C-alpha cells in the first residue's frame, strides 16, 4: 500500500509524468482508493481473493 502511494507521489511531484501530473487531487484519490482499500480489507486489488499473509503460502 505504502509503495503505491509513494510511487504516485514520486511520479506526480518528482518525475512530473502524465497522467498523474494533470489529475486533480480528487481524481488521483479516486484512482488510488481501490488499491488502498483492498490492502486495508486484506483482499487483492480487483479480486475477492485474500492477500497472502506473511508465513502463509497458497
N, C-alpha and C positions, 0 to 999 in steps of 0.2 A: 504494500500500500504506500509506504513512505517513498519507495523508489519511483513509483508512478508520479507522485506529487512533485518530487524533486526533479524528475525528468521534465515535467511540464514547466516547472519554474525555470530550469536552465534553458530549455528550448525557447520559451517566451521572452525571458529577460536578458539572457546572456548571448545566445546564438541568434536571437531575433528571427526565427524561422516561421514561415507561414505553414499552416493556417493559424497557429496559436497566437501570433502577434496581433492579428486583426480581430480576434474574437473578443467580445466584451467579457467582463468578469462573470456575468451571469451565464453566458454561453459556455465558457470554459468550465464553470462549476457544473453545468448540466452535463457536459461530456465526461467529466471525471467522477461524478456522483455514483454511477452504477458500479464502477470498479471499486471505489472506496466502500460502498455499501456492501458489496459482495464479500470483501475482506472482513468487514465488521460482522456480517451474518455467518461467515465461515463457509461460503459457497464459492465455487469457481465462477469467474466472470462469464456471463452469457449462458450459464447452465444451472441446474439444480444440484449438481454434483458437489459433495463436500470437498473442501480444500484438504490436501494431505497434511496431516499433523506430524510434527517432528517426532521421529521414532516409530511412526506407523507407516507401513508400506502397503500399497494397493496391489 
